[in-house]
């Protein structure tokens, strides 16, 4: 029997450095990882002509992927170099948010891997350029079950996951403390403000962290319980901070109804959750003692907080742990 390590090409956005956690854990699980991730968030148009060209392609030619090709041209040279250096075919390639890569690059990757897998961990309609890339993969996973059932028969439904190895029993949560971390958006401010007020009215302690590059936010956005940060946290820092709170807070984002990472972190780390995503009630881990669905409850938040946490079946928890999730994704 061969002891050769399985090799995997991993490509994804480097946002919030979750890619580092993924790579480290894959290596701990025995994979040889070839990283082709890149910082697609740091793109700026070179000039007005690039901006106008993108507008023309997007609105007139209906080319939703043109901006990503511009991004890759500016930021993806290291990816090309790494691809060219691969001598032996990898066992797998997994691209998360494959739409950040131009089609011609994915075609090059396909020559370097025996099995091509994609996971779209955001709503398909949010990044519609992905639709024209589906045929380049052996398996194409989406995290929103509605995308799988309505959008395209080639889409396979899955979920997000949690990293079980990041749980820390030495961090004890503060009673009645609520944790939220997100990017500040003016359109979402009423929702954030309303949640803070709701928590305080029920004698909770909000620990909300909002990232914004604007260091001079007006006074109308200053509220007790919110800390504004102007440098993104790493994923590891995010988890360590979250674990200090007893309840995690999750807000559904625009067009999709798939469950966010925060939901799976809550169940994986034994924390209660409040969310406005009603879809959570359809999952096998849902228990009313552990999850409070905003705008869908007859009980008060205090009643929810006063009920002890109900442990989740270990078999169910195991299913959503990254260590098992990744094998299921690669081998199905």
Secondary structure by P-SEA (a helix, b strand, c coil): cccccbbbbbbbbcccaaaaaaaaaaaaaccccccccccccccccccaaaaaaaaaaaccccccaaaaaaaaaaccaaaaaaaaaccccccbbbbcccccccaaaaaaaaaaccbbbbbcccccccccccccccccccbbbbccccccccccccbbbbbbbbccccccccccccccbbbbbbcccccaaaaaaaaaaaaaaabbbbbbbbbbcccccccccccccbbbbcccccaaaaaaaaaaccbbbbbbccccccccaaaaaaaaabbbbbbcccccccccccccccccccccccccaaaaaacccccccaaaaaaaccaaaaaaaacc
